[in-house]
Amino acid sequence: MTTTHEPPWTTGADDEVFRESLRLASALEFTGEAGITSGSVDSLAWRHWTVAFATRLAATSVDPGPFAGIECGVADGTTAFFALRELQNRRSEHEFHLYDSWDEIPADSVSASEKFQAGRYGGLSRNLTERNLAQFSSRVVWHEGLLPASLARQPLPPDRVGYIHIDLNVAEPTRLVCEQLWPRLARGGVILFDDYGWLGFEDTKRVVDGFVDATTGALLLKMPTAQALLLKVR
């Protein structure tokens, strides 16, 4: 995203962790399956700042005590890296649950308008993702398999969650994950949607809008990065 004003993370103590995370992220390993390389991390700074801010918002809004986060759609672990760095700085007791198949998107999970997604991400590697997040190994719980079915397998997701990031690229699994995880989201918790506003992802936008209107009674902050943020206020 190109802007004509100063990005919000360039000064101030609140964004010091993010600035360091942005510097460190270029040293992560990338499969290229998620469209990110070491040379493109800076160009995605707005997206990753939103991840860091959403995590920070959840960490400061949810009542004190053990904090749990969930990411659905992990790929190489880049967004989880930014979220975990923020949690490491703000919540002494926390755990982060990572859900991904680390395999291609099945053809039977996509709608007619999403056929271009079928077969993508077959080159992902959980081993690579584990190396990228090795410094957080004591805080991470791995869940390998297709969503939403993997939500029903042991270990189960936490009963009380503060932060959820959903980046599944496909509408129907997104809807089902929202329905299953919303009751677990604590007051003050945040859901960040990655695919909300991208061209070609209109089905995802439709199911997110339908879920928010029918279930949450909350407002959805729609951002020019194509992300959208939902805050559970009651």
C-alpha positions in Angstrom: 0.0 0.0 0.0 1.4 3.4 -1.0 0.6 6.4 1.2 1.5 10.1 1.3 1.8 10.3 5.1 4.2 9.0 7.7 3.4 5.3 8.6 2.2 4.9 12.2 5.1 2.7 13.3 8.1 4.9 12.5 8.3 6.7 15.9 7.1 6.0 19.5 7.8 3.5 22.1 4.6 1.5 21.4 5.9 0.4 18.0 9.4 -0.3 19.1 8.8 -4.1 19.1 7.2 -4.0 15.7 10.1 -2.0 14.2 12.5 -4.7 15.5 10.2 -7.4 14.3 10.2 -5.9 10.8 14.0 -5.9 10.7 14.2 -9.5 12.0 11.5 -10.9 9.7 13.6 -10.5 6.6 15.9 -13.3 8.0 13.0 -15.8 8.1 12.9 -18.7 5.6 10.2 -18.6 2.9 8.8 -21.2 0.6 7.3 -18.5 -1.7 3.9 -20.3 -1.6 2.4 -17.4 0.3 3.8 -14.7 -2.0 6.4 -13.5 0.5 10.1 -13.5 0.1 12.9 -12.0 2.3 13.0 -9.1 -0.2 9.2 -8.4 0.0 8.8 -8.2 3.8 9.2 -4.4 3.9 6.6 -4.0 1.1 4.1 -5.8 3.4 4.8 -3.6 6.4 1.3 -2.2 6.6 -0.2 -5.7 6.7 2.2 -6.9 9.3 1.7 -3.7 11.4 -2.0 -4.4 11.4 -1.3 -7.9 12.8 1.0 -6.5 15.4 -1.5 -3.8 16.4 -4.4 -6.2 16.5 -2.4 -8.5 18.8 -1.4 -5.6 21.0 -5.0 -4.4 21.2 -6.2 -7.9 22.3 -3.4 -8.2 24.8 -4.3 -4.9 26.5 -8.1 -5.3 26.2 -8.6 -8.8 27.5 -8.7 -9.3 31.3 -5.4 -10.2 33.0 -4.5 -13.8 33.3 -3.3 -16.5 30.9 -3.7 -15.4 27.3 -4.3 -17.6 24.3 -4.1 -16.7 20.6 -5.1 -18.7 17.5 -4.0 -18.4 13.9 -5.9 -20.3 11.2 -3.8 -20.4 8.1 -0.1 -20.2 9.1 1.9 -20.8 5.9 5.5 -19.9 6.6 4.7 -18.4 10.0 5.3 -14.7 9.1 2.2 -13.2 10.6 2.5 -15.6 13.6 6.0 -14.2 14.1 4.8 -10.7 14.4 1.9 -11.6 16.7 4.2 -13.7 19.0 6.7 -11.0 19.3 4.0 -8.6 20.5 2.7 -11.2 23.0 6.2 -11.9 24.3 6.5 -8.3 25.2 3.0 -7.8 26.7 1.6 -11.0 28.3 3.9 -13.1 30.5 1.5 -16.0 30.4 0.5 -16.8 26.8 0.1 -19.6 24.3 -0.4 -19.6 20.6 -2.3 -22.3 18.7 -1.3 -22.7 15.0 -3.7 -24.4 12.6 -2.7 -25.3 9.0 -2.6 -28.4 6.8 0.8 -27.3 5.3 -0.6 -28.8 2.1 -2.6 -27.8 -0.9 -6.1 -26.4 -0.8 -8.5 -29.3 -1.7 -10.6 -28.7 -4.8 -13.8 -29.8 -3.0 -13.4 -26.9 -0.4 -13.6 -24.1 -2.9 -16.6 -22.3 -4.5 -17.0 -21.7 -8.2 -15.4 -18.3 -7.9 -12.5 -19.7 -5.9 -11.4 -22.4 -8.3 -8.1 -20.6 -8.7 -7.3 -21.5 -5.1 -7.5 -25.3 -5.6 -4.1 -26.9 -5.4 -2.3 -23.8 -4.0 0.1 -24.1 -1.0 1.3 -27.6 -1.8 4.8 -26.5 -1.3 4.4 -25.3 2.3 6.6 -27.0 4.9 5.7 -27.3 8.6 9.4 -28.0 9.3 10.3 -24.6 7.8 7.6 -22.9 9.8 8.8 -24.5 13.0 12.3 -23.2 12.3 10.9 -19.7 11.7 9.1 -19.8 15.1 11.8 -21.8 17.0 12.3 -19.0 19.5 8.7 -19.3 20.6 8.6 -23.1 20.8 7.6 -23.2 24.4 4.5 -21.0 23.6 3.3 -22.7 20.4 0.8 -25.5 20.1 0.8 -27.1 16.6 -2.4 -28.4 14.9 -1.8 -30.0 11.5 -4.8 -30.8 9.3 -7.6 -29.2 7.4 -10.0 -26.7 9.0 -12.5 -26.8 10.5 -12.1 -30.5 11.2 -8.9 -30.0 13.1 -10.6 -27.9 15.6 -12.3 -31.0 16.9 -9.1 -33.0 17.4 -6.9 -33.1 20.4 -5.5 -30.9 21.6 -8.7 -28.8 21.5 -8.5 -25.1 21.2 -8.6 -23.1 24.4 -11.9 -22.3 26.0 -11.0 -18.6 26.3 -9.1 -16.9 23.4 -8.0 -13.3 23.1 -6.7 -13.1 19.5 -7.7 -15.0 16.4 -6.2 -14.4 12.9 -8.0 -16.1 10.0 -6.2 -16.4 6.7 -7.7 -19.4 4.9 -8.2 -18.0 1.4 -11.5 -19.9 1.1 -15.0 -18.8 2.1 -16.7 -21.8 3.6 -14.0 -22.9 6.0 -13.7 -19.3 7.1 -17.4 -19.2 7.9 -17.3 -22.5 9.9 -14.2 -21.5 11.8 -15.9 -18.2 12.8 -18.9 -20.0 14.0 -16.9 -22.4 16.1 -14.4 -20.0 17.6 -16.6 -17.0 18.3 -18.0 -18.4 21.5 -14.5 -18.9 22.8 -13.4 -15.3 22.1 -13.1 -13.4 25.4 -14.6 -9.9 25.8 -12.1 -7.5 24.5 -10.8 -10.1 22.1 -10.0 -9.5 18.4 -10.6 -11.4 15.2 -8.4 -10.2 12.3 -9.5 -11.3 8.8 -6.7 -11.3 6.2 -8.7 -12.0 3.0 -11.6 -9.7 3.5 -11.1 -7.1 0.8 -8.9 -8.7 -1.9 -10.3 -8.8 -5.4 -11.2 -12.4 -6.1 -12.2 -13.0 -2.5 -15.7 -11.7 -2.7 -17.1 -15.0 -1.3 -15.0 -14.6 1.8 -16.2 -11.0 2.3 -19.8 -12.2 1.9 -19.5 -14.9 4.6 -17.7 -12.6 7.0 -20.3 -9.9 6.6 -23.1 -12.5 7.1 -21.4 -13.9 10.2 -20.8 -10.5 11.7 -24.4 -9.3 11.0 -26.1 -12.5 12.2 -24.0 -13.5 15.1 -21.8 -10.8 16.7 -23.7 -7.5 16.8 -20.3 -5.9 16.5 -18.8 -3.4 14.0 -16.2 -4.5 11.5 -13.3 -2.2 10.8 -12.5 -2.5 7.1 -9.0 -1.5 6.1 -7.3 -0.5 2.9 -4.8 -3.4 3.4 -7.8 -5.7 2.6 -7.8 -6.8 6.2 -10.8 -6.4 8.6 -10.8 -6.3 12.3 -13.6 -7.3 14.7 -13.5 -6.4 18.4 -15.7 -8.3 20.8 -17.0 -5.6 23.2 -19.6 -7.6 25.0 
